[in-house]
Amino acid sequence: DAGVIQSPRHEVTEMGQEVTLRCKPISGHNSLFWYRQTMMRGLELLIYFNNNVPIDDSGMPEDRFSAKMPNASFSTLKIQPSEPRDSAVYFCASRTTGGGEQYFGPGTRLTVT
Amino acid sequence: ELKVEQNPLFLSMQEGKNYTIYCNYSTTSDRLYWYRQDPGKSLESLFVLLSNGAVKQEGRLMASLDTKARLSTLHITAAVHDLSATYFCAVNMEYGNKLVFGAGTILRVKS
């Protein structure tokens, strides 16, 4: 299996622009998680989906952030408009619901100037 | 609300020495995970501990879980430089599929 796939790996954009991050979970995994990691705040869970349905979005910072999972093999995290404080590494992870570990993607390093 | 605390947050140790990283959590859970993260890289699963008294070992690392004490330990034996990384513990919420991560322990092994 190719593991969790994320794109792009790096994104540099200007403040105010829309940013879309993409994730393909491991085939057969029915839970998907979006995290953000910064030096100041550590690893934060933004939102997670079970069977393509958003279950907990309490970690989404504000209305500028939105996430979708239109099918079992694809999810997006969108930031509109982006701000410099959104600069971070965004990880996507997936797992089955049987109690096993989460498998993390390589991350997207976002820089907003 | 589930809280997960790791200590120490930073550990500098000499090669060949032993040390333990502690992970405490605040509410009932019987599933705990340890991850490793190298600088600039993603998180890699090390251990999955699914029951009270579970012990897992891989090379120089050994993890254990005491659900009654709400404590997990990651023991490092005869540290080598290659073990330098950040180590996270994560605890599964009692209900649902969400993990709560500790702040991470930065380990530096000096030769």
Interface residues (C-beta under 8 A of the other chain):
Chain A: S31 F33 G42 L43 L45 Y48 N50 I55 D56 F91 A93 R95 T97 G99 G100 E101 Q102 Y103 F104 G105 P106 G107
Chain B: R31 Y33 Y35 K41 S42 L43 E44 S45 V48 L50 F88 A90 N92 G96 N97 K98 L99 V100 F101 A103 G104
